[in-house]
Amino acid sequence: MDASSRLMPVEKTGMFSGLVLDYLSRQPQLDSLYSHPVSMNGVAQAMQVRSAFPTNRVLLHQLLTEAYAGKASPAQQQHIDALLSHNTFTICTAHQCNLFTGYLYFIYKILHVIRLAHTFKNEFPEQQFVPVYYMGSEDNDLAELGQFQVDGVAYSWQTRQTGAVGRMKVDKPLLQLIAQLEGQLGVHPYGASVTSLLRACYQEGVTIASATFELVNRLFQDHGLLVIMADDARWKAAFQPIMMNDLFQHDPERLVSETGSMLEKGYKVQVNPREINLFYMSGGIRERIIRDKHTWKVDNTDITFDKETLMQELNDHPERFSPNVVLRALYQETILPNIAFVGGGAELAYWLELRSMFTHFQVPYPMLILRNSFLIYTAAQEKKLQSFQLSVEDLFLSEYDLMNRYVALHSTNDVSVTHQQTQVEELFRGFKDKAGAIDPTLVQHLQAMEARLQKQINEAGKKLLRAEKRRFEVQKAQLLKLREQLFPKNKLQERYDNFLPYYAQYGPAFLEALWKHSPGLDQAFILLSLNAQ
């Protein structure tokens, strides 16, 4: 497979929020919301701060050794053992255990942390850097995690199980999805290989968390990636003091709300904290814990606690308490010797709200890195665009602006009304000069007349452009069909497609190309051309 790439500035894609763009450009109003700039100096700073924090490396080593018993590749075993050293740090990304990885960006995140571990090692050869995927296995949004798209075909897991998706088990309806995928993907060179991989990982009776662990492990074990499944009583026991604070003092709500109030003056706030930011998990439930004066209730159940019984429950069964989005980041950074977190635009936006909470609980705040984003296309698709005298970058325009650009390039008729608008402006300038000398009150009347006339000329220009566009209906249909291929349902590929059809077409070389063409610390959008040999 041949692959080539070029970088596109993030701000030119039109796909990222103002908050993320201001963070990437280091706008001073955001300086208090992060700790380390995205640079090698920032990496050095993060390592220094992290070295002073008492991470329980023995527990980390123990739990990873158990998780990888008989499964660790040489690279993974080396990383597991290296974590006992205070000279070893992690680079982490996090995501829920979406079925069969869900969206493409799941894969992008993981490959980005792998690339960064190599990049940091080259810069700091005396230290060790371990790429980590932190699995959010406690999410209970099955409607989101149980759906995915493959070549435009929608799949949905129809199960009756409830509660945390990671604790659900592979059942017959899920196995039926694999059978359907086998028929769809089998026509591709690696179709049989990838469906065999799914069957090996998603075996009936296995939890979704374990199946996701197995899938990610088989795809990335040679890179030394480690998967953290933090739904474990021993890890949560280490987080008990902060969970205790959240249940009884509610400091996370206060701190994050204060930052949110500051941010909402110029940006859209991404996350709103609750008084209690923990769920209660037991059996098939994962429900919010709600406080009512001296009573704590598990929402949508008849489970209640007073202060003493709730403290006892937390001490005896910490695994029954599940951090929400506000506390998950703090939990992750408590148990890992982490120096950098790789996340999407929405993730970075809510992490920026959390800095004061990290400071309060004296947990190191990592460097925040915008994850890689790719637009994948073929040489044939690019050649078609070139026949229109357009580039891949032009497809990031809206349909309206894209067609305006096409017409401007190809029209033999002048549909611009700029000249006429300039003439009107000059004409009325003379009128207003005369009127001002005779009766200044006439100037305002002439300004209103000019505005009405300019509006009419502008409307006439739009009609001319629409009429001219009708001459290009065939080309428009071809161009928009191509745009739909690369931006399905007007979305980025990464937020619509699954990795399966790409792997079925290109095999392991697909993952290798993504890894090779990751720009590491450069925050840019990657335009990636893939062509089968």
C-alpha positions as CSV (number, residue, x, y, z in Angstrom):
1,M,0.0,0.0,0.0
2,D,1.2,3.5,-0.9
3,A,0.5,6.3,1.5
4,S,1.3,10.0,1.5
5,S,0.1,12.9,3.6
6,R,0.1,16.6,4.1
7,L,-0.9,18.8,7.0
8,M,-3.8,21.3,7.1
9,P,-4.0,24.0,9.8
10,V,-6.7,23.0,12.3
11,E,-8.2,26.5,12.2
12,K,-8.8,26.2,8.4
13,T,-11.0,23.1,8.8
14,G,-13.9,24.9,10.4
15,M,-14.4,21.8,12.6
16,F,-13.1,23.0,16.0
17,S,-14.6,25.2,18.7
18,G,-13.3,28.7,19.5
19,L,-12.1,27.4,22.9
20,V,-9.9,24.7,21.3
21,L,-8.5,27.1,18.7
22,D,-7.7,29.6,21.4
23,Y,-6.0,26.9,23.4
24,L,-3.9,25.8,20.5
25,S,-2.8,29.4,19.8
26,R,-2.1,30.0,23.5
27,Q,-4.4,32.9,24.0
28,P,-3.5,34.5,27.3
29,Q,-7.0,34.4,28.7
30,L,-6.6,30.6,29.0
31,D,-3.2,30.6,30.7
32,S,-4.6,29.7,34.1
33,L,-6.5,26.7,32.8
34,Y,-3.5,24.5,31.8
35,S,-0.1,23.6,33.2
36,H,2.3,22.8,30.4
37,P,2.6,24.2,26.8
38,V,2.5,21.6,24.0
39,S,6.3,21.5,23.4
40,M,9.3,19.6,24.5
41,N,9.9,22.1,27.3
42,G,6.3,21.3,28.4
43,V,7.2,17.6,28.4
44,A,10.2,18.3,30.6
45,Q,8.1,20.4,33.0
46,A,5.4,17.7,33.2
47,M,8.0,15.0,34.1
48,Q,9.5,17.2,36.8
49,V,6.1,17.8,38.4
50,R,5.0,14.2,38.1
51,S,8.2,12.9,39.6
52,A,7.2,14.6,42.9
53,F,3.8,12.9,43.1
54,P,3.5,9.6,45.0
55,T,2.1,7.3,42.3
56,N,1.5,3.8,43.6
57,R,3.7,2.1,41.0
58,V,3.8,-1.2,42.9
59,L,0.0,-1.5,42.6
60,L,0.1,-0.4,39.0
61,H,2.7,-3.1,38.2
62,Q,0.7,-5.7,40.1
63,L,-2.6,-5.0,38.3
64,L,-1.1,-4.8,34.9
65,T,0.9,-8.0,35.5
66,E,-2.4,-9.8,36.4
67,A,-4.2,-8.3,33.3
68,Y,-1.5,-9.3,30.9
69,A,-0.7,-12.7,32.4
70,G,0.2,-14.9,29.4
71,K,-0.8,-12.2,26.9
72,A,2.0,-9.6,27.1
73,S,4.2,-9.1,24.1
74,P,7.9,-8.5,24.7
75,A,7.4,-4.7,24.3
76,Q,4.4,-4.7,26.7
77,Q,6.3,-6.7,29.3
78,Q,9.2,-4.3,29.1
79,H,6.8,-1.4,29.6
80,I,5.0,-3.1,32.5
81,D,8.3,-3.7,34.3
82,A,9.6,-0.2,33.5
83,L,6.6,1.3,35.3
84,L,8.2,0.3,38.6
85,S,10.9,2.9,37.9
86,H,10.4,6.6,38.8
87,N,12.1,7.3,35.5
88,T,9.1,6.0,33.5
89,F,6.0,8.0,32.5
90,T,2.8,7.3,30.6
91,I,1.2,9.1,27.7
92,C,-2.5,8.4,28.0
93,T,-5.7,8.6,25.9
94,A,-9.1,7.5,27.1
95,H,-12.3,6.3,25.5
96,Q,-15.3,4.2,26.3
97,C,-15.5,0.5,25.1
98,N,-17.5,1.2,22.0
99,L,-18.5,-1.9,20.2
100,F,-15.8,-3.0,17.7
101,T,-14.1,0.4,18.6
102,G,-17.1,2.5,17.4
103,Y,-15.7,5.5,15.5
104,L,-12.4,5.9,13.5
105,Y,-11.1,8.4,16.0
106,F,-10.8,5.6,18.6
107,I,-8.0,4.2,16.6
108,Y,-6.5,7.7,15.9
109,K,-6.2,8.4,19.6
110,I,-4.4,5.2,20.4
111,L,-1.9,5.5,17.5
112,H,-1.2,9.1,18.5
113,V,-0.1,8.1,22.1
114,I,2.1,5.4,20.5
115,R,3.7,8.0,18.2
116,L,4.2,10.4,21.1
117,A,5.9,7.8,23.2
118,H,8.5,7.3,20.4
119,T,8.9,11.0,19.9
120,F,9.5,11.7,23.6
121,K,11.9,8.8,23.9
122,N,14.0,10.3,21.0
123,E,14.1,13.6,22.8
124,F,14.7,12.2,26.3
125,P,16.6,8.9,25.9
126,E,17.2,8.6,29.7
127,Q,13.5,8.2,30.4
128,Q,10.9,5.6,29.5
129,F,7.6,6.5,28.0
130,V,4.6,4.1,27.9
131,P,1.6,4.6,25.7
132,V,-1.7,3.9,27.5
133,Y,-5.3,3.4,26.5
134,Y,-7.5,4.1,29.6
135,M,-10.8,2.2,29.0
136,G,-13.9,3.9,30.1
137,S,-15.7,0.7,30.7
138,E,-18.2,2.0,33.2
139,D,-20.2,4.1,30.8
140,N,-23.8,3.0,30.5
141,D,-24.8,4.7,27.3
142,L,-25.6,1.6,25.2
143,A,-27.4,3.7,22.7
144,E,-24.1,5.4,21.8
145,L,-21.6,2.6,22.5
146,G,-23.6,-0.2,20.9
147,Q,-23.9,1.4,17.4
148,F,-21.5,1.8,14.5
149,Q,-21.4,2.3,10.7
150,V,-19.5,0.2,8.2
151,D,-19.5,1.5,4.6
152,G,-22.8,3.4,5.2
153,V,-24.6,0.4,6.8
154,A,-25.8,1.0,10.4
155,Y,-25.3,-1.7,13.0
156,S,-26.9,-1.7,16.5
157,W,-26.5,-4.2,19.3
158,Q,-30.0,-5.3,20.4
159,T,-29.4,-6.6,23.9
160,R,-31.6,-6.6,27.0
161,Q,-28.7,-6.1,29.3
162,T,-28.5,-2.9,31.4
163,G,-25.9,-1.0,33.5
164,A,-22.3,-0.3,32.7
165,V,-21.6,-1.4,29.1
166,G,-18.1,-2.8,30.0
167,R,-19.7,-5.2,32.5
168,M,-22.2,-6.5,29.9
169,K,-21.5,-9.8,28.2
170,V,-21.2,-10.9,24.6
171,D,-24.5,-12.6,23.7
172,K,-26.1,-14.1,20.6
173,P,-27.4,-10.8,19.2
174,L,-23.8,-9.5,19.2
175,L,-22.5,-12.6,17.5
176,Q,-25.1,-12.2,14.9
177,L,-23.7,-8.7,14.1
178,I,-20.3,-10.3,13.5
179,A,-22.0,-12.8,11.1
180,Q,-23.6,-9.8,9.2
181,L,-20.2,-8.1,9.1
182,E,-18.6,-11.2,7.7
183,G,-20.9,-11.1,4.7
184,Q,-20.3,-7.4,4.1
185,L,-16.5,-7.3,4.6
186,G,-15.7,-10.7,3.1
187,V,-15.3,-9.2,-0.4
188,H,-12.2,-7.2,0.7
189,P,-8.6,-8.6,0.8
190,Y,-8.4,-8.7,4.6
191,G,-12.2,-9.1,5.2
192,A,-11.9,-12.7,6.5
193,S,-8.9,-11.8,8.6
194,V,-10.6,-9.0,10.4
195,T,-13.9,-10.9,11.1
196,S,-11.8,-13.8,12.4
197,L,-10.2,-11.2,14.8
198,L,-13.6,-10.1,16.0
199,R,-14.7,-13.7,16.6
200,A,-11.6,-14.4,18.6
201,C,-12.1,-11.3,20.8
202,Y,-15.9,-11.2,21.2
203,Q,-16.7,-14.7,22.5
204,E,-20.0,-15.5,24.1
205,G,-20.0,-14.9,27.8
206,V,-17.0,-12.6,27.8
207,T,-17.5,-9.0,29.1
208,I,-17.4,-6.1,26.6
209,A,-14.5,-4.7,28.6
210,S,-12.5,-7.9,28.3
211,A,-13.4,-8.2,24.6
212,T,-12.3,-4.6,23.9
213,F,-9.1,-5.2,25.8
214,E,-8.4,-8.3,23.7
215,L,-9.1,-6.5,20.4
216,V,-7.0,-3.4,21.3
217,N,-4.3,-5.7,22.6
218,R,-4.1,-7.8,19.4
219,L,-4.0,-4.7,17.2
220,F,-1.3,-2.8,19.1
221,Q,0.6,-5.2,21.3
222,D,3.7,-5.0,19.2
223,H,3.9,-1.2,19.9
224,G,3.9,-1.9,23.6
225,L,0.5,-0.2,24.2
226,L,-0.9,-1.0,27.7
227,V,-4.7,-1.0,28.3
228,I,-5.9,0.2,31.7
229,M,-9.2,-1.3,32.9
230,A,-9.7,0.9,36.0
231,D,-13.0,-0.7,37.1
232,D,-11.1,-2.5,40.0
233,A,-11.7,-2.2,43.7
234,R,-8.0,-1.9,44.4
235,W,-7.5,1.1,42.2
236,K,-10.7,2.7,43.5
237,A,-9.6,2.2,47.0
238,A,-6.6,4.5,46.2
239,F,-9.1,7.1,45.1
240,Q,-11.3,6.9,48.2
241,P,-10.3,10.2,49.8
242,I,-11.4,12.2,46.7
243,M,-14.6,10.2,46.4
244,M,-15.3,10.8,50.1
245,N,-14.9,14.6,49.5
246,D,-17.2,14.5,46.5
247,L,-19.9,12.6,48.5
248,F,-19.8,14.8,51.6
249,Q,-17.9,18.1,50.9
250,H,-18.7,18.6,47.2
251,D,-15.5,20.5,46.4
252,P,-15.4,19.3,42.8
253,E,-18.7,20.9,42.0
254,R,-17.7,24.2,43.5
255,L,-14.3,24.3,41.8
256,V,-15.4,23.3,38.4
257,S,-18.5,25.5,38.5
258,E,-16.3,28.5,39.3
259,T,-14.1,27.8,36.2
260,G,-17.2,27.2,34.1
261,S,-18.7,30.6,35.1
262,M,-15.5,32.2,34.0
263,L,-15.4,30.4,30.7
264,E,-19.0,30.9,29.7
265,K,-18.4,34.6,29.2
266,G,-16.6,33.8,26.0
267,Y,-17.1,30.1,25.2
268,K,-19.6,27.2,25.4
269,V,-19.1,25.3,28.6
270,Q,-18.5,21.6,27.8
271,V,-19.4,20.0,31.2
272,N,-21.5,21.0,34.1
273,P,-20.6,19.4,37.5
274,R,-23.2,17.9,39.8
275,E,-23.3,18.2,43.6
276,I,-22.1,14.5,43.6
277,N,-20.1,13.3,40.6
278,L,-20.3,9.6,41.3
279,F,-22.5,6.8,40.1
280,Y,-23.5,3.8,42.1
281,M,-22.9,0.5,40.3
282,S,-24.2,-2.9,41.4
283,G,-25.7,-5.7,39.4
284,G,-27.3,-4.2,36.3
285,I,-27.5,-0.6,37.5
286,R,-25.3,2.4,37.2
287,E,-27.2,5.4,38.5
288,R,-26.5,8.8,40.0
289,I,-26.0,9.3,43.7
290,I,-28.2,12.2,44.9
291,R,-28.0,13.9,48.2
292,D,-31.1,15.1,50.1
293,K,-29.9,16.8,53.3
294,H,-28.8,13.8,55.5
295,T,-29.8,11.1,53.1
296,W,-28.0,9.8,49.9
297,K,-30.2,8.1,47.3
298,V,-29.4,6.1,44.2
299,D,-31.5,7.5,41.5
300,N,-34.2,5.4,39.9
301,T,-33.8,2.8,42.7
302,D,-35.0,2.3,46.3
303,I,-31.4,2.2,47.6
304,T,-30.7,4.9,50.2
305,F,-27.8,5.5,52.7
306,D,-27.2,7.7,55.7
307,K,-23.8,9.2,56.2
308,E,-22.4,6.3,58.2
309,T,-23.7,3.5,56.0
310,L,-22.5,5.3,52.9
311,M,-19.0,5.7,54.3
312,Q,-19.1,2.0,55.2
313,E,-20.2,1.1,51.7
314,L,-17.4,3.1,50.2
315,N,-14.8,1.4,52.5
316,D,-16.2,-2.1,51.9
317,H,-17.0,-1.8,48.2
318,P,-15.2,1.0,46.4
319,E,-15.8,-0.8,43.1
320,R,-19.5,0.1,43.4
321,F,-18.6,3.8,43.0
322,S,-18.0,5.1,39.5
323,P,-16.6,8.5,38.6
324,N,-18.5,10.6,36.1
325,V,-16.8,12.8,33.5
326,V,-15.7,15.4,36.1
327,L,-14.0,12.9,38.3
328,R,-12.8,10.4,35.8
329,A,-9.9,12.6,34.7
330,L,-8.8,13.0,38.3
331,Y,-9.1,9.3,38.9
332,Q,-7.0,8.5,35.8
333,E,-4.2,10.9,36.8
334,T,-4.2,9.6,40.3
335,I,-3.4,6.0,39.4
336,L,-1.0,6.7,36.4
337,P,2.4,8.4,36.3
338,N,1.0,10.4,33.4
339,I,2.6,13.5,31.8
340,A,0.4,14.0,28.7
341,F,-3.3,13.4,27.8
342,V,-4.4,13.1,24.2
343,G,-8.0,13.9,23.5
344,G,-10.4,15.3,21.0
345,G,-11.7,18.9,20.9
346,A,-14.6,18.2,23.2
347,E,-12.3,16.4,25.7
348,L,-9.8,19.2,25.8
349,A,-12.6,21.7,26.3
350,Y,-13.8,19.9,29.4
351,W,-10.3,19.2,30.7
352,L,-9.7,23.0,30.7
353,E,-12.5,23.3,33.2
354,L,-10.8,20.9,35.6
355,R,-7.5,22.5,36.3
356,S,-8.5,24.1,39.7
357,M,-9.8,20.8,40.9
358,F,-6.4,19.2,40.2
359,T,-4.7,22.0,42.1
360,H,-7.0,21.6,45.0
361,F,-6.4,17.9,45.4
362,Q,-2.7,18.3,44.6
363,V,-2.8,15.9,41.6
364,P,-0.4,16.8,38.7
365,Y,-2.3,18.1,35.7
366,P,-0.9,16.7,32.4
367,M,-0.1,18.4,29.2
368,L,-3.2,18.5,27.0
369,I,-2.6,17.4,23.4
370,L,-5.3,17.6,20.6
371,R,-5.5,14.1,19.1
372,N,-4.7,13.4,15.5
373,S,-7.5,13.8,12.9
374,F,-7.2,12.3,9.4
375,L,-9.1,12.7,6.2
376,I,-8.5,9.6,4.2
377,Y,-8.9,9.5,0.4
378,T,-7.6,7.7,-2.6
379,A,-5.6,8.9,-5.6
380,A,-8.6,8.4,-7.8
381,Q,-10.7,10.7,-5.6
382,E,-8.0,13.4,-5.6
383,K,-7.7,13.1,-9.4
384,K,-11.4,13.7,-9.7
385,L,-11.1,16.8,-7.6
386,Q,-8.3,18.0,-9.7
387,S,-10.4,17.7,-12.8
388,F,-12.7,20.2,-11.1
389,Q,-9.7,22.4,-10.4
390,L,-10.3,21.8,-6.7
391,S,-8.3,20.4,-3.8
392,V,-9.1,18.1,-0.9
393,E,-8.9,21.2,1.3
394,D,-11.8,22.7,-0.6
395,L,-14.1,19.9,0.6
396,F,-14.0,21.4,4.1
397,L,-16.1,24.2,2.7
398,S,-19.9,24.1,3.1
399,E,-21.9,22.8,0.1
400,Y,-22.9,26.4,-0.6
401,D,-19.4,27.8,-0.5
402,L,-18.0,24.9,-2.4
403,M,-20.3,25.4,-5.3
404,N,-19.7,29.1,-5.3
405,R,-16.0,28.4,-5.6
406,Y,-16.6,25.9,-8.4
407,V,-18.7,28.3,-10.4
408,A,-16.2,31.1,-9.9
409,L,-13.5,28.9,-11.4
410,H,-15.5,27.6,-14.3
411,S,-18.1,30.2,-15.3
412,T,-17.6,32.0,-18.5
413,N,-20.2,34.6,-17.5
414,D,-19.5,37.4,-15.1
415,V,-22.1,37.1,-12.3
416,S,-20.3,39.4,-9.9
417,V,-22.1,42.6,-8.9
418,T,-19.1,44.1,-7.1
419,H,-18.5,46.6,-9.9
420,Q,-22.2,47.8,-9.8
421,Q,-22.1,48.1,-6.0
422,T,-18.9,50.2,-6.2
423,Q,-20.6,52.5,-8.8
424,V,-23.6,53.0,-6.5
425,E,-21.3,53.8,-3.6
426,E,-19.4,56.4,-5.7
427,L,-22.7,57.9,-7.0
428,F,-24.2,58.3,-3.6
429,R,-21.0,59.6,-2.2
430,G,-21.4,62.6,-4.6
431,F,-25.1,63.0,-3.7
432,K,-24.3,63.0,0.0
433,D,-21.5,65.6,-0.4
434,K,-24.0,67.9,-2.2
435,A,-26.8,67.3,0.2
436,G,-24.5,67.9,3.2
437,A,-23.6,71.3,1.9
438,I,-27.3,72.2,1.3
439,D,-29.2,70.5,4.1
440,P,-27.4,68.0,6.4
441,T,-30.7,66.3,7.3
442,L,-30.9,64.9,3.8
443,V,-27.7,62.8,4.2
444,Q,-29.5,60.3,6.4
445,H,-32.3,59.9,3.9
446,L,-29.8,59.3,1.1
447,Q,-27.9,56.7,3.2
448,A,-31.2,54.8,3.6
449,M,-31.8,55.0,-0.2
450,E,-28.3,53.7,-0.8
451,A,-28.7,50.8,1.6
452,R,-32.0,49.8,-0.1
453,L,-30.4,49.9,-3.6
454,Q,-27.3,48.0,-2.5
455,K,-29.6,45.3,-1.0
456,Q,-31.5,45.1,-4.3
457,I,-28.3,44.8,-6.3
458,N,-27.0,42.1,-3.9
459,E,-30.3,40.1,-4.3
460,A,-29.9,40.5,-8.1
461,G,-26.4,39.1,-7.8
462,K,-27.7,36.1,-5.9
463,K,-30.2,35.4,-8.6
464,L,-27.5,35.6,-11.3
465,L,-25.4,33.2,-9.3
466,R,-28.3,30.7,-8.9
467,A,-29.0,30.9,-12.6
468,E,-25.4,30.3,-13.4
469,K,-25.2,27.4,-11.0
470,R,-28.1,25.7,-12.8
471,R,-25.8,25.4,-15.8
472,F,-23.5,23.1,-13.7
473,E,-26.1,20.7,-12.3
474,V,-24.3,17.6,-13.7
475,Q,-20.9,18.7,-12.3
476,K,-22.6,19.7,-9.0
477,A,-24.0,16.2,-8.6
478,Q,-20.6,14.6,-9.3
479,L,-18.9,17.0,-6.9
480,L,-21.4,16.5,-4.1
481,K,-21.2,12.7,-4.5
482,L,-17.5,12.9,-4.0
483,R,-17.9,15.1,-1.0
484,E,-20.4,12.7,0.5
485,Q,-17.9,9.9,0.2
486,L,-15.3,11.8,2.2
487,F,-17.7,13.6,4.5
488,P,-20.5,11.1,5.1
489,K,-23.8,12.8,6.2
490,N,-21.8,16.0,6.3
491,K,-19.6,14.7,9.1
492,L,-15.9,14.1,9.4
493,Q,-15.1,10.5,8.5
494,E,-13.7,9.9,12.0
495,R,-17.1,10.7,13.5
496,Y,-19.1,8.4,11.2
497,D,-16.9,5.5,9.9
498,N,-15.6,2.5,11.7
499,F,-12.0,1.2,11.2
500,L,-13.3,-2.2,9.9
501,P,-13.7,-1.5,6.2
502,Y,-10.3,0.2,6.1
503,Y,-8.6,-2.7,7.8
504,A,-10.6,-5.1,5.5
505,Q,-9.2,-3.2,2.5
506,Y,-5.6,-2.5,3.6
507,G,-4.9,-4.9,6.5
508,P,-2.3,-4.0,9.1
509,A,-0.7,-1.5,6.7
510,F,-3.6,0.8,7.4
511,L,-2.6,1.1,11.1
512,E,1.0,1.4,10.1
513,A,0.2,4.3,7.7
514,L,-1.7,6.2,10.5
515,W,1.2,5.7,12.9
516,K,3.8,6.7,10.3
517,H,2.0,9.9,9.2
518,S,1.1,11.1,12.7
519,P,2.8,14.5,13.2
520,G,3.3,13.9,16.9
521,L,3.3,17.2,18.8
522,D,2.3,19.3,15.7
523,Q,-1.3,20.2,16.2
524,A,-2.6,19.8,12.6
525,F,-5.2,18.0,10.6
526,I,-3.7,15.2,8.4
527,L,-4.8,14.7,4.8
528,L,-3.9,11.1,4.1
529,S,-3.9,9.4,0.7
530,L,-4.1,5.6,0.7
531,N,-3.8,3.5,-2.4
532,A,-3.7,-0.3,-2.6
533,Q,-0.8,-1.6,-4.7
